[in-house]
């Protein structure tokens, strides 16, 4: 989550973790957008949409990364 919010890393992580995480950020935002849209629309097929997106972009980011 800190990468999505563009928080600055400090310490050893700032030195060695130079990956931009662009693909991971895009996947997280796409997943969240689909989830929000499904919640707003209240469709019975919402779960199927979420499962389809998860199959394409992978599971949602783990809470441990927040």
Secondary structure as GFF3:
##gff-version 3
##sequence-region A 1 66
A	DSSP	alpha_helix	12	16	.	.	.	ID=ss1
A	DSSP	alpha_helix	22	41	.	.	.	ID=ss2
A	DSSP	alpha_helix	46	57	.	.	.	ID=ss3
A	DSSP	three_ten_helix	63	65	.	.	.	ID=ss4
###
